[in-house]
């Protein structure tokens, strides 16, 4: 049963992330969102989940993993989202390693609207190989062939801070939209030293501010250790894992979980108002951006212990 227009405006997801497989070709030391054994989720199962997400009134969809380009039906999933379900925005997150011209062209034809690639630095180390030296050819392929928007995020935290500057410069030179992100721990909390935080501030000043960053919560987090906001995860932001379970986000799968196919308007409404104990120190930009426009509306108060 679809949600009415009024209730969609009040509680439906602005942004939804759907894991289409957990497997990844990399094993970055800071990441807990992958394995190296899982099979791709069957196409029909994913289509059913996408239809349910649309019925919940979701405005946009982001395909993620693991590494979504390892799913053999990725172009068909994108086509289904764009042409049949007609999400306002269909995007994906990738490490970029498989973005060769053939796949780029298939995603062009399917109607992909944007891709985000996060790059940790320039040289590989024991923590990460998701670096410029590994990705220059693939990024050049994207520049030459992609009709969709490419966002390249320089990540401060797993490589020498100076390398983040080169990532941003390279992204600008190719005409991509640059962003800067802070690495977080497995609870979504910030864990950086003073040098890394200083590098973040310097890079941030060189990048035009975009909507997800307009609250400057990261600056407050750096200054004060917390940046309170009213988290609307489970409502304005949905995260669905490879088992079809809705959680507040990728870092809270053990805290809140419910089967997507059983999720309904009452769940969206309840989670919209619910207080999340992790929200004040959360560094997950997608959650904060999705919650930001509803900051004026009430939220339940935390339970005193």
Residue frames relative to the residue before (quaternion, step in Angstrom):
aa qw qx qy qz dx dy dz
X 1.0000 0.0000 0.0000 0.0000 0.00 0.00 0.00
X 0.3699 -0.7474 0.5100 0.2110 3.56 -0.72 1.06
X 0.4825 -0.6591 0.5039 0.2808 3.53 -1.22 0.60
X 0.5489 -0.6273 0.4395 0.3347 3.57 -1.02 0.79
X 0.6564 -0.5214 0.3653 0.4049 3.57 -1.21 0.48
X 0.6581 0.5173 -0.3216 0.4426 3.61 0.88 -0.88
X 0.7062 0.4439 -0.2740 0.4788 3.59 0.84 -0.92
X 0.5706 0.5619 -0.3839 0.4597 3.58 1.17 -0.49
X 0.6624 0.4921 -0.3022 0.4771 3.58 0.92 -0.88
X 0.6960 0.4944 -0.2759 0.4416 3.60 0.99 -0.76
X 0.8719 0.1220 0.0093 0.4741 3.60 0.80 -0.96
X 0.5641 0.6434 -0.4006 0.3276 3.65 1.08 -0.38
X 0.6276 -0.5813 0.3687 0.3636 3.59 -1.18 0.55
X 0.3575 -0.6757 0.6034 0.2272 3.51 -1.09 0.84
X 0.8106 0.0843 0.0263 0.5790 3.56 1.00 -0.90
X 0.0358 -0.8012 0.5967 -0.0261 3.57 -0.82 1.04
X 0.1516 -0.7669 0.6177 0.0860 3.55 -1.00 0.88
X 0.0870 -0.7932 0.6027 0.0039 3.54 -0.83 1.08
X 0.3117 -0.7308 0.5807 0.1779 3.57 -0.75 1.08
X 0.1691 -0.8140 0.5497 0.0822 3.59 -0.65 1.08
X 0.7521 -0.1121 -0.0332 0.6486 3.55 1.38 0.00
X 0.4488 -0.6999 0.4923 0.2577 3.55 -1.15 0.63
X 0.5668 0.6340 -0.3808 0.3630 3.57 1.15 -0.51
X 0.0336 -0.7780 0.6272 0.0141 3.56 -1.16 0.67
X 0.4789 -0.6670 0.4953 0.2837 3.56 -1.18 0.60
X 0.6999 0.3974 -0.2530 0.5368 3.59 1.30 -0.20
X 0.1702 -0.7603 0.6125 0.1331 3.57 -1.32 0.11
X 0.0410 -0.8384 0.5432 -0.0171 3.57 0.63 1.18
X 0.5505 -0.6897 0.3741 0.2853 3.54 -0.85 1.03
X 0.7006 0.4651 -0.2704 0.4687 3.60 1.12 -0.54
X 0.6452 0.5800 -0.2989 0.3975 3.60 1.24 -0.35
X 0.1009 -0.7824 0.6119 0.0568 3.56 -1.07 0.82
X 0.5665 0.6159 -0.3612 0.4115 3.57 1.22 0.47
X 0.6839 0.4380 -0.2909 0.5058 3.59 1.01 0.73
X 0.0133 -0.7202 0.6801 0.1361 3.47 -1.48 0.02
X 0.4282 -0.7098 0.4893 0.2711 3.61 -1.23 0.02
X 0.6568 0.5240 -0.2988 0.4525 3.56 1.22 0.43
X 0.5916 0.6342 -0.3768 0.3254 3.62 1.03 -0.66
X 0.4084 -0.6799 0.5549 0.2511 3.54 -1.12 0.75
X 0.6053 -0.5392 0.4233 0.4046 3.60 -1.18 0.42
X 0.4971 -0.6248 0.5050 0.3279 3.58 -1.08 0.69
X 0.5470 -0.6441 0.4083 0.3452 3.64 -0.81 0.90
X 0.6182 -0.5933 0.3827 0.3455 3.54 -1.06 0.83
X 0.6930 0.4799 -0.3008 0.4461 3.60 0.79 -0.94
X 0.6061 0.5392 -0.3555 0.4643 3.59 1.09 -0.63
X 0.6729 0.4881 -0.2924 0.4727 3.56 0.94 -0.90
X 0.6346 0.5208 -0.3398 0.4589 3.60 0.98 -0.72
X 0.6350 0.5185 -0.3311 0.4673 3.58 1.02 -0.73
X 0.6507 0.5026 -0.3129 0.4755 3.57 1.00 -0.80
X 0.6495 0.5144 -0.3174 0.4613 3.58 0.95 -0.84
X 0.6327 0.5170 -0.3307 0.4722 3.59 1.01 -0.77
X 0.6440 0.5123 -0.3201 0.4695 3.59 0.98 -0.80
X 0.6298 0.5282 -0.3293 0.4646 3.58 0.99 -0.85
X 0.6513 0.5021 -0.3116 0.4760 3.58 0.96 -0.83
X 0.6531 0.5167 -0.3139 0.4559 3.60 0.98 -0.81
X 0.6304 0.5140 -0.3293 0.4796 3.58 1.20 -0.49
X 0.5768 -0.6378 0.3483 0.3732 3.56 1.30 0.04
X 0.3244 0.7756 -0.4944 0.2209 3.59 1.22 0.23
X 0.3891 -0.7394 0.5123 0.1985 3.53 -1.02 0.89
X 0.8146 0.0686 -0.0110 0.5759 3.61 1.00 -0.75
X 0.2043 -0.7703 0.5949 0.1051 3.54 -1.27 0.45
X 0.1037 -0.7694 0.6292 0.0360 3.53 -1.07 0.87
X 0.2429 -0.7764 0.5699 0.1154 3.57 -0.66 1.16
X 0.0518 0.8216 -0.5573 0.1083 3.55 -0.71 1.10
X 0.2660 -0.7617 0.5698 0.1562 3.55 -1.33 -0.06
X 0.4384 0.1956 0.8547 0.1974 1.62 -1.79 -1.75
X 0.5456 -0.5673 0.4836 0.3830 3.50 -1.25 -0.61
X 0.3334 -0.8096 0.4450 0.1879 3.60 -0.16 1.27
X 0.6120 0.5611 -0.3734 0.4138 3.62 1.08 -0.50
X 0.5722 0.5671 -0.3886 0.4472 3.61 1.26 -0.05
X 0.5651 0.5797 -0.3990 0.4306 3.60 1.25 -0.15
X 0.4325 -0.7436 0.4414 0.2554 3.62 -0.60 1.09
X 0.7271 0.4152 -0.2355 0.4935 3.61 1.18 -0.47
X 0.2503 0.8114 -0.5024 0.1631 3.59 1.19 0.36
X 0.6743 0.4800 -0.3368 0.4488 3.69 0.72 -0.83
X 0.6483 0.5068 -0.3252 0.4659 3.60 1.00 -0.75
X 0.6258 0.5253 -0.3423 0.4640 3.60 1.02 -0.70
X 0.6453 0.5073 -0.3180 0.4745 3.57 0.97 -0.84
X 0.6485 0.5182 -0.3174 0.4585 3.58 0.93 -0.88
X 0.6460 0.5256 -0.3128 0.4566 3.58 0.97 -0.87
X 0.6598 0.5091 -0.3018 0.4631 3.58 0.96 -0.87
X 0.7317 0.4453 -0.2356 0.4592 3.56 0.90 -0.95
X 0.8111 0.3436 -0.1623 0.4447 3.56 0.66 -1.10
X 0.7558 0.3625 -0.2173 0.5001 3.60 0.97 -0.73
X 0.7569 0.3401 -0.2073 0.5182 3.60 0.84 -0.91
X 0.2120 -0.8395 0.4778 0.1486 3.57 1.26 -0.45
X 0.0695 0.7745 -0.6126 0.1412 3.54 0.68 1.15
X 0.5507 -0.6172 0.4434 0.3453 3.57 -1.08 0.67
X 0.7957 0.0532 -0.0154 0.6032 3.57 1.13 -0.67
X 0.0451 -0.7738 0.6318 0.0025 3.56 -0.90 1.00
X 0.0742 0.8102 -0.5674 0.1270 3.55 -0.57 1.21
X 0.1565 -0.7775 0.5961 0.1253 3.55 -1.30 -0.01
X 0.2967 -0.7012 0.6158 0.2027 3.53 -1.35 0.36
X 0.0468 0.8072 -0.5830 0.0795 3.57 -0.82 0.99
X 0.4513 -0.6465 0.5222 0.3250 3.56 -1.24 0.35
X 0.5239 -0.7076 0.3568 0.3124 3.57 1.31 -0.03
X 0.5079 0.7042 -0.4113 0.2773 3.60 1.17 -0.35
X 0.7573 0.3570 -0.2067 0.5063 3.60 1.10 -0.60
X 0.4525 0.7035 -0.4473 0.3167 3.60 1.22 0.26
X 0.1108 0.7964 -0.5726 0.1599 3.54 0.44 1.31
X 0.7209 -0.4776 0.2711 0.4227 3.62 -1.16 0.47
X 0.6429 0.5377 -0.3429 0.4243 3.63 0.93 -0.79
X 0.6888 0.4535 -0.2839 0.4892 3.58 0.91 -0.88
X 0.6129 0.5496 -0.3517 0.4456 3.59 0.97 -0.78
X 0.6696 0.4947 -0.3002 0.4656 3.58 0.90 -0.89
X 0.6378 0.5210 -0.3281 0.4626 3.58 1.00 -0.77
X 0.6707 0.4789 -0.2947 0.4837 3.59 1.02 -0.76
X 0.5659 0.5614 -0.3760 0.4725 3.59 1.15 -0.55
X 0.7078 0.4713 -0.2607 0.4571 3.56 0.79 -1.05
X 0.6548 0.5155 -0.3102 0.4574 3.58 1.09 -0.69
X 0.5300 -0.6694 0.3839 0.3515 3.59 1.20 -0.46
X 0.2529 0.7689 -0.5477 0.2118 3.59 1.14 0.44
X 0.2935 -0.7914 0.5161 0.1457 3.57 -0.96 0.90
X 0.8059 -0.1499 0.0433 0.5711 3.60 1.05 -0.49
X 0.1978 -0.7501 0.6237 0.0957 3.51 -1.34 0.50
X 0.1753 -0.7619 0.6132 0.1130 3.55 -1.10 0.73
X 0.0505 -0.7753 0.6295 -0.0043 3.53 -0.92 1.02
X 0.1854 -0.7797 0.5912 0.0901 3.58 -0.75 1.06
X 0.0967 -0.8025 0.5887 0.0097 3.56 -0.85 1.02
X 0.3800 -0.7978 0.4366 0.1685 3.53 -0.61 1.21
X 0.7882 -0.1712 0.1514 0.5714 3.59 1.13 -0.50
X 0.6558 -0.5092 0.3877 0.4004 3.56 -1.19 -0.57
X 0.7992 0.2390 -0.0976 0.5428 3.57 0.81 -1.03
X 0.4815 -0.6552 0.4840 0.3235 3.63 -0.97 0.73
X 0.0435 -0.7748 0.6300 0.0309 3.54 -1.23 0.57
X 0.7459 -0.4072 0.2643 0.4561 3.59 -1.22 -0.14
X 0.6610 0.5055 -0.3058 0.4626 3.58 1.21 -0.37
X 0.8368 0.0040 0.0743 0.5425 3.57 0.90 -0.91
X 0.1625 -0.7323 0.6472 0.1361 3.52 -1.31 0.55
X 0.4796 0.6553 -0.4371 0.3866 3.59 1.29 0.18
X 0.3472 0.7501 -0.4477 0.3412 3.52 0.66 1.25
X 0.7166 -0.4732 0.3066 0.4106 3.55 -1.28 0.35
X 0.6473 0.5398 -0.3394 0.4177 3.59 0.88 -0.86
X 0.6882 0.4535 -0.2733 0.4960 3.59 1.19 -0.49
X 0.7918 0.3918 -0.1379 0.4477 3.58 1.13 -0.64
X 0.4026 0.7434 -0.4764 0.2417 3.62 1.19 -0.10
X 0.6694 0.5015 -0.3127 0.4501 3.61 0.89 -0.88
X 0.6728 0.4908 -0.3036 0.4630 3.57 0.91 -0.88
X 0.6449 0.5080 -0.3257 0.4690 3.61 1.00 -0.75
X 0.6268 0.5196 -0.3305 0.4775 3.58 1.07 -0.68
X 0.6106 0.5351 -0.3404 0.4743 3.59 1.07 -0.73
X 0.6452 0.5127 -0.3201 0.4673 3.58 0.98 -0.81
X 0.6363 0.5231 -0.3308 0.4605 3.58 0.94 -0.82
X 0.7369 0.4548 -0.2361 0.4408 3.58 0.89 -0.94
X 0.8208 0.2923 -0.1100 0.4782 3.58 1.04 -0.69
X 0.6342 0.5808 -0.3514 0.3700 3.62 1.00 -0.66
X 0.2385 -0.7459 0.6070 0.1354 3.54 -1.04 0.88
X 0.6201 0.5207 -0.3361 0.4810 3.56 1.29 -0.19
X 0.6140 -0.5576 0.4207 0.3676 3.54 -1.30 0.37
X 0.1646 -0.7761 0.6037 0.0785 3.56 -1.01 0.87
X 0.1006 -0.7747 0.6239 0.0233 3.55 -0.77 1.12
X 0.0923 -0.7879 0.6079 0.0339 3.57 -0.75 1.05
X 0.1431 -0.8027 0.5775 0.0406 3.56 -0.67 1.16
X 0.2624 -0.7258 0.6161 0.1575 3.53 -0.84 1.01
X 0.1926 -0.8086 0.5511 0.0739 3.57 -0.71 1.08
X 0.2320 -0.7713 0.5818 0.1136 3.55 -0.77 1.08
X 0.6324 0.5875 -0.3723 0.3411 3.58 -0.76 0.96
X 0.7968 0.2857 -0.1622 0.5071 3.61 1.05 -0.53
X 0.7203 0.2817 -0.2137 0.5967 3.59 1.33 0.03
X 0.6748 -0.4397 0.3509 0.4776 3.63 -1.19 0.16
X 0.5749 -0.6491 0.3664 0.3376 3.62 -0.77 0.99
X 0.6155 0.5747 -0.3580 0.4033 3.60 1.00 -0.76
X 0.6054 0.5793 -0.3627 0.4077 3.61 1.10 -0.60
X 0.5786 0.5928 -0.3802 0.4113 3.59 1.13 -0.55
X 0.6016 0.5636 -0.3578 0.4386 3.59 1.10 -0.65
X 0.6652 0.4972 -0.3102 0.4626 3.58 0.95 -0.83
X 0.5967 0.5527 -0.3635 0.4542 3.61 1.05 -0.68
X 0.6798 0.4878 -0.2903 0.4643 3.57 0.86 -0.96
X 0.6453 0.5194 -0.3239 0.4571 3.59 0.93 -0.84
X 0.6558 0.5118 -0.3098 0.4604 3.57 0.94 -0.93
X 0.6455 0.5212 -0.3205 0.4571 3.60 0.94 -0.85
X 0.6566 0.5075 -0.3074 0.4657 3.58 0.95 -0.87
X 0.6573 0.5323 -0.3105 0.4338 3.57 0.94 -0.92
X 0.6980 0.4467 -0.2683 0.4912 3.58 1.11 -0.65
X 0.5296 -0.6573 0.3940 0.3635 3.58 1.27 -0.09
X 0.4549 0.6714 -0.4595 0.3621 3.59 1.22 0.38
X 0.5213 -0.5965 0.4942 0.3579 3.54 -1.27 0.31
X 0.2161 -0.8001 0.5432 0.1342 3.64 -0.60 1.05
X 0.0220 -0.7565 0.6530 0.0274 3.53 -1.23 0.62
X 0.2260 -0.7416 0.6056 0.1793 3.55 -1.27 0.26
X 0.1028 -0.7976 0.5943 0.0096 3.56 -0.93 0.99
X 0.3517 -0.6919 0.5863 0.2321 3.52 -1.31 0.43
X 0.4411 -0.6722 0.5192 0.2897 3.56 -0.90 0.86
X 0.1417 -0.7882 0.5938 0.0782 3.57 -1.05 0.74
X 0.5428 -0.6109 0.4598 0.3475 3.54 -1.28 0.34
X 0.7455 -0.4277 0.2773 0.4294 3.57 -1.31 -0.08
X 0.6633 0.4517 -0.3096 0.5100 3.58 1.28 -0.05
X 0.5574 -0.6280 0.3799 0.3881 3.56 1.29 0.17
X 0.5370 0.6335 -0.3879 0.3998 3.59 1.26 0.31
X 0.5498 -0.6371 0.4400 0.3135 3.55 -1.16 0.66
X 0.0329 0.7945 -0.6031 0.0625 3.59 -0.96 0.92
X 0.3516 0.7424 -0.4921 0.2881 3.60 0.40 1.23
X 0.4379 -0.6831 0.5116 0.2826 3.57 -1.20 0.53
X 0.7407 -0.4425 0.2740 0.4248 3.57 -1.30 0.19
X 0.6466 0.5223 -0.3263 0.4501 3.60 0.96 -0.82
X 0.6633 0.5044 -0.3033 0.4621 3.56 0.96 -0.85
X 0.6574 0.5071 -0.3082 0.4645 3.57 0.98 -0.80
X 0.6262 0.5256 -0.3345 0.4688 3.58 1.06 -0.72
X 0.6354 0.5203 -0.3233 0.4701 3.59 1.01 -0.80
X 0.6216 0.5440 -0.3341 0.4540 3.57 0.99 -0.81
X 0.6685 0.5044 -0.3036 0.4544 3.57 0.86 -0.96
X 0.6641 0.5130 -0.3083 0.4481 3.59 0.91 -0.88
X 0.6652 0.4909 -0.3035 0.4738 3.58 0.92 -0.91
X 0.6354 0.5625 -0.3298 0.4136 3.56 0.92 -0.92
X 0.6490 0.5289 -0.3113 0.4497 3.58 1.05 -0.75
X 0.6823 0.4945 -0.2762 0.4623 3.58 1.22 -0.46
X 0.6867 0.4622 -0.2612 0.4966 3.57 1.30 -0.22
X 0.4872 -0.6506 0.4870 0.3198 3.62 -0.87 0.85
X 0.4648 -0.6878 0.4835 0.2778 3.55 -0.94 0.89
X 0.1306 -0.7829 0.6054 0.0585 3.57 -0.98 0.92
X 0.7673 -0.4227 0.2280 0.4250 3.54 -1.27 0.34
X 0.6841 0.4960 -0.3346 0.4172 3.67 0.72 -0.87
X 0.7322 0.4248 -0.2387 0.4760 3.60 1.15 -0.55
X 0.4530 0.7561 -0.4282 0.1996 3.57 1.22 -0.19
X 0.6336 0.5377 -0.3515 0.4312 3.63 1.14 -0.34
X 0.3068 -0.7796 0.4944 0.2317 3.63 1.24 -0.26
X 0.2029 0.8160 -0.5205 0.1484 3.58 1.06 0.66
X 0.6104 0.5589 -0.3658 0.4257 3.59 1.05 -0.65
X 0.6194 0.5348 -0.3472 0.4580 3.58 1.02 -0.74
X 0.6673 0.4866 -0.3000 0.4774 3.57 0.94 -0.86
X 0.6189 0.5472 -0.3378 0.4510 3.57 1.04 -0.77
X 0.6628 0.5021 -0.2968 0.4696 3.57 0.99 -0.87
X 0.6976 0.4846 -0.2749 0.4506 3.57 0.90 -0.93
X 0.8448 0.2391 -0.0487 0.4763 3.55 0.75 -1.12
X 0.5152 -0.6597 0.4136 0.3582 3.59 1.22 -0.27
X 0.7721 0.1412 -0.1077 0.6101 3.57 1.27 -0.29
X 0.0776 -0.7614 0.6407 0.0619 3.53 -1.29 0.42
X 0.1956 -0.8388 0.4961 0.1098 3.60 0.26 1.26
X 0.1330 0.7457 -0.6491 0.0698 3.52 -1.18 0.72
X 0.4995 -0.6256 0.4990 0.3320 3.56 -1.29 0.19
X 0.2311 -0.8097 0.5287 0.1072 3.55 -0.18 1.31
X 0.1482 -0.8037 0.5741 0.0513 3.57 -0.84 1.04
X 0.2399 0.7842 -0.5325 0.2094 3.58 1.18 0.56
X 0.7082 0.3669 -0.3258 0.5076 3.54 -1.02 0.87
X 0.7446 0.2636 -0.1642 0.5909 3.53 1.36 -0.08
X 0.7966 0.2312 -0.1234 0.5447 3.61 0.15 -1.23
X 0.7515 0.1783 -0.1292 0.6219 3.56 1.21 -0.50
X 0.0603 -0.7842 0.6172 0.0209 3.56 -0.90 0.98
X 0.0838 -0.7514 0.6522 0.0549 3.52 -1.12 0.80
X 0.0469 -0.7973 0.6016 -0.0091 3.59 -0.72 1.09
X 0.3027 -0.7877 0.5120 0.1606 3.57 -0.61 1.13
X 0.7485 -0.4258 0.2741 0.4280 3.56 -1.33 0.00
X 0.6589 0.4874 -0.3060 0.4844 3.59 1.24 -0.32
X 0.5357 -0.6401 0.3964 0.3823 3.57 1.27 0.03
X 0.4853 0.6591 -0.4303 0.3808 3.57 1.19 0.52
X 0.3396 -0.7134 0.5783 0.2033 3.55 -1.00 0.89
X 0.0118 0.7629 -0.6464 0.0068 3.57 -1.00 0.89
X 0.6579 -0.4746 0.3687 0.4540 3.58 -1.23 0.16
X 0.7557 -0.1822 0.1442 0.6124 3.57 1.03 -0.85
X 0.7289 -0.4339 0.2957 0.4393 3.57 -1.30 0.03
X 0.6994 0.4794 -0.2682 0.4572 3.60 1.14 -0.57
X 0.7319 0.4164 -0.2269 0.4894 3.63 1.21 -0.18
X 0.2438 0.8137 -0.5005 0.1674 3.57 1.12 0.57
X 0.6825 0.4658 -0.2873 0.4845 3.57 1.19 -0.49
X 0.6350 0.5461 -0.3169 0.4451 3.58 1.27 -0.20
X 0.7941 -0.0114 0.0481 0.6058 3.57 0.92 -0.96
X 0.1578 0.7842 -0.5838 0.1391 3.57 -0.86 0.95
X 0.1380 0.7667 -0.6197 0.0953 3.55 -1.01 0.89
X 0.5634 -0.6215 0.4273 0.3373 3.57 -1.01 0.80
X 0.5195 -0.6689 0.4416 0.2961 3.56 -0.82 1.04
X 0.6871 0.5090 -0.3040 0.4199 3.58 0.86 -0.92
X 0.6859 0.4255 -0.2787 0.5204 3.60 1.29 -0.22
X 0.4890 0.6691 -0.4212 0.3685 3.57 1.30 -0.08
X 0.0354 0.8154 -0.5758 0.0489 3.58 -0.93 0.84
X 0.7933 -0.3201 0.2223 0.4677 3.55 -1.32 -0.15
X 0.6486 0.5305 -0.3320 0.4333 3.59 0.94 -0.82
X 0.6318 0.5178 -0.3309 0.4724 3.59 1.10 -0.67
X 0.6375 0.5214 -0.3259 0.4643 3.58 0.94 -0.86
X 0.6812 0.4906 -0.2910 0.4588 3.56 0.88 -0.93
X 0.6570 0.5134 -0.3150 0.4534 3.60 0.89 -0.91
X 0.7265 0.4371 -0.2629 0.4605 3.58 0.77 -0.97
X 0.5334 0.6014 -0.4101 0.4309 3.59 1.17 -0.41
X 0.7679 0.3778 -0.1914 0.4806 3.56 0.87 -0.94
X 0.5719 0.6457 -0.3808 0.3331 3.59 1.15 -0.45
X 0.4159 -0.6817 0.5502 0.2441 3.55 -1.15 0.73
X 0.1646 -0.7676 0.6123 0.0940 3.59 -1.00 0.86
X 0.4500 -0.7412 0.4330 0.2463 3.56 -0.60 1.13
X 0.6738 0.5069 -0.2889 0.4534 3.60 1.20 -0.47
X 0.4932 0.7446 -0.3919 0.2206 3.56 1.21 -0.36
X 0.6427 0.5657 -0.3514 0.3788 3.63 0.93 -0.72
X 0.7644 0.3138 -0.1769 0.5347 3.61 1.13 -0.63
X 0.3692 0.7499 -0.4730 0.2785 3.58 1.25 0.30
X 0.1720 -0.7903 0.5816 0.0875 3.58 -1.00 0.87
X 0.4673 0.6926 -0.4402 0.3290 3.61 1.24 0.15
X 0.3421 -0.8032 0.4558 0.1732 3.53 -0.18 1.34
X 0.6299 0.5479 -0.3517 0.4235 3.59 1.00 -0.73
X 0.6455 0.5058 -0.3184 0.4756 3.59 1.05 -0.74
X 0.6773 0.4940 -0.2956 0.4581 3.57 0.88 -0.93
X 0.6537 0.5104 -0.3226 0.4562 3.59 0.92 -0.84
X 0.6763 0.4973 -0.2932 0.4576 3.58 0.95 -0.87
X 0.6994 0.4717 -0.2572 0.4715 3.57 1.15 -0.61
X 0.5549 0.7031 -0.3669 0.2513 3.54 1.14 -0.68
X 0.6858 0.5033 -0.3136 0.4220 3.59 0.91 -0.80
X 0.6998 0.4378 -0.2648 0.4984 3.60 1.25 -0.28
X 0.3089 0.7929 -0.4843 0.2033 3.58 1.18 0.36
X 0.6392 0.5461 -0.3209 0.4362 3.58 1.17 -0.49
X 0.6376 0.5332 -0.3324 0.4457 3.60 1.22 -0.35
X 0.6303 -0.5963 0.3508 0.3523 3.55 -1.13 0.67
X 0.1101 -0.7447 0.6506 0.1001 3.53 -1.37 0.30
X 0.5715 -0.5803 0.4425 0.3751 3.57 -1.09 0.62
X 0.4565 -0.6747 0.5063 0.2830 3.55 -1.12 0.65
X 0.5584 -0.6025 0.4329 0.3712 3.62 -1.06 0.62
X 0.4935 -0.6530 0.4915 0.2974 3.53 -1.15 0.71
X 0.3851 -0.7258 0.5234 0.2259 3.58 -0.82 0.97
X 0.1991 -0.7774 0.5886 0.0971 3.59 -1.04 0.85
